[in-house]
């Protein structure tokens, strides 16, 4: 359960980073 929550949080951080740095993707 906690592992799934951690994965979701990491995905949200990765997506937000990609939105703020679109030139790297």
N, C-alpha and C positions, 0 to 999 in steps of 0.2 A: 504493500500500500504506500509506504513512504517512498519506496523506490520509484513508483509511478509518478508521485507528486514531484519528486526531484527531476525526473525526466521532463515533465511538463514545464517546470520552471526553467530548465536549461533551454528548452525549445523556445520559450517566450523571450529569454535573454538573447538567443541567437537571432530570432526574427527581428527583434527591436534593433540589434546591432546591424543587421543587414539593411534595415530601413534607413538607418542614419548613415550608412556607408554603402550606397548602391553601386559605386564605381568599382568596388572590389568583387562584385558578384556577377 
